[in-house]
Amino acid sequence: MTGAARVLALYAVMAALILLVGLLQSWTVALAILQLSLISAIMSLGANIQWGYAGLFNAGVMGFAALGGVAGVLVAMPPVAGALAAGGLDLGLAILTVLATAALILFLRPRLPDLIRTPATLVLAFLGYLAMRRFLDPASAAIGSATGAQGYMGGLGLPILIAWPVGGLFAAGAAWLVGKVALGLRSDYLAIATLGIAEIILAVLKNENWLTRGVKNVTGIPRPVPDEIVLQQQPWVIDLAARFGSDPVMTAAVVSRLWYAVLFAIVLAILLWLSERALRSPWGRMMRAIRDNRDAAEAMGKDVTRRHLRVFVLGSAVVGIAGAMLVTLDGQFTPASYNPLRYTFLIWVMVIVGGSGNNWGAVLGGFLIWYVWVVAEPIGNWLTAHLAALASPGGWWDSHLRAAAPHFRPLLMGLILLVTLRFAPRGLIPEARGR
């Protein structure tokens, strides 16, 4: 089977699996799977840009996805009355302190002797942090007191679709800062650094209430499509329900989910097209050459660290866009929900199973692994229930199996990963190799 035929066949199978859920269970469930599969595919595409193009293992995907979610709050939520007047001055001074510290470090660092460069940078950063907290803590307290139950500043009240590219910019900016520090490291050291930085990002989001309410969460984020309750009252939705012999409530839910899916599919198509253009360009060939033999590329005069920084920023920006889209779909921002299993491990399973270095493979992996992740729970419950029925009710075997049912998902993901690495180490759609 040729490469194009293989891609078409695998995508046809994936489409059939989603359609099967709609036919056997519910079209709303099938569209919900499709929505999150599209977002997961975009995250997988971003990770593939970093790993498949340049061999950079980013173990902090969840941090950049969370920054995309922050964009949804800061862009789309309406401003909270009284917040800016209460703490705006101190907050502005805190931001200026951060910028001044960063500018001072960037100015002095190249001019300092090698022996004291790193210690001096750490000292300046620590002093800048103390100065920033001097203004930020009073600002946070004032905003919390002035806004009461809201407890934060709110956003700009702009359309939520603007938050998607802004989420990419937030993630790209953070990736640039991370890359300037961590891209001098290699392999497992880079993975440890990015994982730690992602945890720092989440710790900040959970504790800085003035920014996104911390662990109190932000709900009611505006939607880019009409609400289902509004759609239920539209004459064309009522006519559509009557034509198909369906309930207007169910029809409105299907229309809303389909609307989201179309928006997400458009973004995925644009990013996939741009990624394919980049991969097949001279820049893409250069990145793969650096990935395959870094030392040879450096010997030929290529600035490997600078090019790694660029591809790291690009991949993180794609993840940030997906993070903003996810918050848009959920309608809420919950920092506590970001965990390495869902937003890092699962994304990397998608890349590996689909085929690292191949954009079509990464997208397929996003669809397939999310589909398996969703259907694994009912399958695990069904399987454990039937196995437990073989033993006496209430016995050790029965209680052990029922307690083990929630762990079927990660067990299945690990099994899929092991099988893929053993029998198809290059993924379902491998990277095309030149002869």
C-alpha positions in Angstrom: 0.0 0.0 0.0 1.4 3.4 -1.0 1.8 6.2 1.5 -1.2 8.2 0.2 -3.4 5.1 0.2 -2.4 4.2 3.7 -3.2 7.7 4.9 -6.7 7.6 3.2 -7.4 4.1 4.6 -6.5 4.9 8.2 -8.5 8.2 8.1 -11.4 6.3 6.6 -11.3 3.8 9.5 -11.1 6.7 12.0 -14.1 8.4 10.4 -16.0 5.1 10.5 -15.3 4.6 14.2 -16.7 8.0 15.0 -19.8 7.5 12.8 -20.3 4.1 14.5 -20.6 5.9 17.9 -23.3 8.2 16.4 -25.3 5.3 14.9 -25.1 3.0 17.9 -25.0 5.5 20.8 -25.7 9.2 20.1 -24.8 11.8 17.6 -24.1 14.3 20.4 -21.6 11.9 21.9 -20.0 11.3 18.5 -19.7 15.0 17.9 -18.3 15.6 21.4 -15.6 13.0 20.6 -14.9 14.7 17.2 -14.6 18.1 18.9 -12.0 17.0 21.4 -10.3 14.9 18.8 -9.7 18.0 16.7 -8.3 19.9 19.7 -6.1 16.9 20.6 -4.9 16.7 17.0 -3.8 20.3 17.1 -1.9 19.7 20.4 -0.3 16.6 18.9 0.7 18.6 15.8 2.4 21.2 18.0 4.4 18.5 19.9 5.3 16.9 16.6 6.7 20.2 15.3 9.1 20.2 18.3 10.0 16.5 18.3 9.4 15.4 14.8 11.1 18.4 13.2 13.9 19.0 15.7 14.1 16.2 18.2 13.1 18.5 21.1 11.3 16.6 23.9 8.9 19.0 25.6 7.5 17.5 28.8 5.7 20.7 29.7 2.9 20.6 27.1 0.3 21.1 29.8 1.9 24.5 30.9 1.6 25.9 27.4 -2.0 24.6 27.0 -2.8 26.3 30.3 -1.4 29.6 29.0 -3.8 29.3 26.0 -6.6 28.9 28.5 -5.5 32.1 30.3 -5.9 33.9 27.0 -9.5 32.9 26.9 -10.1 34.5 30.3 -8.1 37.7 29.7 -9.5 38.3 26.3 -13.1 37.3 26.4 -14.3 37.8 30.0 -15.8 41.2 30.8 -13.8 43.5 33.1 -14.8 43.4 36.7 -16.0 46.8 38.0 -13.7 48.4 40.5 -10.7 46.1 40.0 -8.6 48.4 38.0 -9.2 51.4 40.2 -8.3 49.4 43.3 -5.1 47.7 42.3 -4.3 49.0 38.8 -1.4 51.3 39.9 0.4 48.7 41.9 -0.2 46.1 39.3 1.3 48.3 36.6 4.3 49.0 38.8 4.8 45.2 39.2 4.7 44.7 35.5 7.2 47.5 34.9 9.5 46.0 37.5 9.4 42.6 35.7 10.2 44.3 32.4 12.9 46.4 33.9 14.5 43.4 35.5 14.4 41.4 32.3 15.9 44.3 30.3 18.7 44.7 32.9 19.5 41.1 32.7 19.6 41.0 28.9 21.8 44.1 28.9 24.3 43.1 31.5 24.5 39.3 30.8 26.6 39.5 27.6 28.9 42.1 29.2 29.7 40.1 32.3 32.7 37.7 32.7 31.9 34.1 32.2 32.8 33.3 35.8 30.1 35.5 37.4 27.6 35.6 34.6 25.2 32.9 35.9 25.4 33.9 39.6 24.9 37.5 38.7 21.8 36.6 36.6 20.3 34.6 39.4 20.9 37.4 41.9 19.3 40.0 39.6 16.4 37.8 39.0 15.8 37.2 42.7 16.0 40.9 43.5 13.6 41.7 40.7 11.2 39.1 42.1 11.3 40.6 45.5 10.7 44.1 44.0 7.8 42.7 41.9 6.2 41.1 45.0 6.4 44.5 46.8 3.9 45.9 44.3 2.0 42.7 43.3 0.9 41.6 46.8 -0.9 44.9 47.7 -2.4 44.9 44.2 -3.8 41.4 44.6 -5.2 42.1 48.1 -6.8 45.3 46.9 -8.4 43.7 43.8 -9.7 40.8 46.0 -11.3 43.3 48.5 -12.8 45.5 45.8 -14.3 42.8 43.6 -15.8 40.6 46.3 -17.0 37.2 45.0 -15.4 37.8 41.6 -11.9 38.2 43.2 -10.1 39.1 40.0 -9.7 41.8 37.3 -11.6 40.1 34.5 -10.7 40.5 30.9 -11.2 42.8 27.9 -14.6 41.6 26.9 -13.5 40.9 23.3 -14.8 38.1 21.0 -13.6 34.7 22.2 -12.2 33.9 18.7 -9.5 36.6 19.3 -8.3 34.6 22.2 -7.2 31.7 20.0 -4.3 33.5 18.3 -3.6 35.4 21.6 -3.3 32.0 23.3 -0.7 31.1 20.8 1.2 34.3 21.5 1.1 33.7 25.2 2.5 30.2 24.8 5.1 31.5 22.3 6.3 34.2 24.6 6.7 31.7 27.5 8.4 29.3 25.2 10.9 31.9 24.1 11.8 32.6 27.8 12.0 28.9 28.5 14.0 28.2 25.4 16.5 30.9 26.2 17.2 29.1 29.5 16.7 25.4 28.7 17.6 24.9 25.1 21.2 24.7 26.0 20.3 21.4 27.6 19.9 18.1 25.7 17.6 15.1 25.7 16.4 14.1 29.2 17.7 17.3 30.8 15.5 19.4 28.5 12.5 17.2 29.4 13.0 17.7 33.1 13.4 21.4 32.7 10.2 21.8 30.6 8.2 19.7 33.1 9.4 21.8 36.0 8.6 25.0 34.2 5.1 23.7 33.4 4.5 23.0 37.0 5.7 26.6 37.9 3.2 28.0 35.4 0.4 26.0 36.9 1.4 27.0 40.5 1.3 30.6 39.5 -2.2 30.2 37.9 -3.5 28.4 41.0 -2.2 31.0 43.5 -2.5 34.4 41.8 -6.2 35.0 42.3 -6.1 38.4 40.7 -5.2 36.9 37.3 -7.7 34.0 36.8 -9.3 33.5 40.2 -6.8 30.8 41.1 -8.5 27.5 42.1 -11.9 29.2 42.3 -12.1 28.8 38.5 -13.6 31.1 35.9 -16.9 30.0 34.5 -19.3 31.5 31.9 -16.6 32.2 29.3 -18.4 33.5 26.2 -19.1 31.1 23.3 -18.3 31.7 19.6 -21.6 30.0 18.6 -25.2 30.6 19.9 -26.2 28.9 23.1 -28.2 25.7 22.8 -31.1 27.2 24.7 -31.2 30.0 22.1 -30.9 27.5 19.2 -33.9 25.5 20.5 -36.1 28.5 19.9 -34.9 29.2 16.3 -37.5 28.4 13.7 -35.0 26.8 11.4 -33.9 24.5 14.2 -37.5 23.5 14.9 -38.1 22.8 11.2 -34.9 20.8 11.0 -36.0 18.7 14.0 -39.4 18.1 12.5 -37.8 17.1 9.2 -35.7 14.4 10.8 -38.3 13.4 13.4 -36.1 14.6 16.3 -36.5 16.6 19.4 -35.7 20.3 19.1 -33.5 20.1 22.2 -31.5 17.2 20.7 -31.3 18.9 17.3 -30.0 22.2 19.0 -27.3 20.2 20.8 -26.2 18.5 17.5 -26.2 21.8 15.7 -24.1 23.5 18.4 -21.5 20.7 18.5 -21.3 20.6 14.8 -20.8 24.3 14.7 -17.9 24.0 17.1 -16.5 21.0 15.1 -16.5 23.1 11.9 -14.6 26.0 13.6 -12.0 23.6 15.1 -11.6 21.7 11.7 -10.9 25.0 9.9 -8.1 25.9 12.4 -6.7 22.4 12.2 -6.7 22.5 8.4 -4.9 25.8 8.3 -2.3 24.7 10.8 -1.8 21.4 9.0 -1.4 23.1 5.7 1.2 25.5 7.2 3.0 22.7 8.9 3.2 20.7 5.7 4.6 23.7 3.8 7.2 24.2 6.5 8.2 20.6 6.6 8.7 20.4 2.9 10.6 23.7 2.6 14.4 24.1 2.9 13.8 25.2 6.5 12.1 21.9 7.2 14.9 19.9 5.6 17.5 21.9 7.6 15.6 21.1 10.8 15.5 17.4 10.1 19.2 17.5 9.3 19.9 19.2 12.6 17.7 16.6 14.4 19.5 13.6 12.7 23.1 14.9 13.3 23.5 18.0 15.4 27.3 17.9 15.5 27.5 17.8 11.7 25.1 20.8 11.4 27.2 22.8 13.9 30.3 21.9 12.0 28.7 23.4 8.9 28.1 26.7 10.6 24.5 26.3 11.6 23.4 28.1 14.8 21.6 25.0 16.2 20.4 26.6 19.5 18.8 29.6 17.6 17.0 27.2 15.2 15.9 25.0 18.1 14.5 28.1 19.8 12.4 29.0 16.8 10.9 25.6 16.4 10.3 25.3 20.1 8.4 28.6 20.0 6.4 27.5 16.9 5.3 24.2 18.4 4.4 25.8 21.8 2.3 28.4 19.9 0.3 25.7 18.3 -0.3 24.1 21.7 -1.4 27.4 23.1 -3.9 27.8 20.3 -5.4 24.4 21.2 -5.4 25.3 24.9 -7.5 28.4 24.1 -9.9 26.4 21.9 -10.3 23.8 24.8 -11.3 26.5 27.2 -13.7 27.9 24.6 -15.4 24.5 24.3 -15.6 23.9 28.0 -16.8 27.4 28.8 -14.6 27.5 31.9 -11.0 27.7 33.0 -10.0 25.3 35.8 -6.3 25.3 36.6 -6.6 22.2 38.8 -7.7 20.2 35.8 -4.3 20.4 34.0 -2.3 17.3 34.8 0.6 15.6 33.1 -1.4 12.5 32.3 -4.0 14.3 30.1 -1.9 17.2 28.8 1.6 15.7 28.4 1.7 11.9 28.4 -1.4 11.5 26.3 -0.3 14.0 23.8 3.1 12.2 23.4 1.3 8.9 23.0 -0.6 10.5 20.1 2.6 11.7 18.4 4.3 8.3 18.9 1.4 6.1 17.8 0.5 8.4 14.8 4.0 8.7 13.6 6.5 11.4 14.8 7.9 13.5 12.0 4.8 13.1 9.9 2.1 15.8 10.3 -0.7 13.5 9.0 0.4 10.8 11.4 0.4 13.2 14.4 -3.2 14.3 13.5 -4.3 10.7 13.1 -2.8 9.9 16.5 -4.7 12.7 18.1 -8.0 11.3 16.8 -7.2 7.7 17.5 -5.8 8.0 21.0 -8.6 10.4 22.2 -11.2 8.1 20.8 -9.6 5.1 22.6 -9.4 7.3 25.8 -13.1 8.0 25.7 -14.3 4.5 24.9 -11.9 2.9 27.3 -14.0 3.8 30.3 -17.2 2.0 29.3 -15.2 -0.9 28.0 -13.3 -1.2 31.2 -16.6 -1.0 33.3 -18.2 -3.7 31.1 -15.1 -6.0 31.2 -14.6 -5.7 35.0 -18.4 -6.2 35.6 -18.4 -9.5 33.5 -15.2 -10.8 35.1 -16.5 -9.9 38.6 -19.7 -11.9 37.8 -17.7 -15.1 37.7 -16.9 -14.8 41.4 -19.2 -14.6 44.4 -20.7 -11.1 45.0 -18.9 -9.0 47.6 -15.9 -11.3 47.6 -12.2 -10.2 47.3 -12.2 -10.8 43.5 -15.4 -8.8 43.0 -14.3 -5.8 45.0 -10.8 -5.9 43.6 -12.0 -5.8 40.0 -14.5 -3.0 40.6 -11.8 -0.9 42.3 -9.5 -1.5 39.4 -12.0 -0.4 36.7 -11.0 3.4 36.8 -7.4 2.4 36.1 -8.2 0.7 32.8 -7.6 3.9 30.8 -4.0 4.5 31.7 -3.3 0.7 31.5 -4.7 0.6 28.0 -2.7 3.7 27.0 0.5 2.1 28.3 -0.3 -1.1 26.5 -0.9 0.7 23.2 2.4 2.6 23.6 4.3 -0.6 24.2 2.7 -2.5 21.3 3.4 0.5 19.0 7.1 0.7 20.1 7.5 -3.0 19.6 5.8 -3.6 16.2 5.5 -0.1 14.6 8.2 2.1 16.2 7.8 4.7 13.5 4.0 5.0 14.0 1.0 4.2 11.9 2.0 6.8 9.3 5.8 6.9 9.4 7.9 9.8 8.4 8.8 9.7 4.7 12.5 8.9 4.3 14.6 10.2 1.4 16.4 7.6 -0.7 
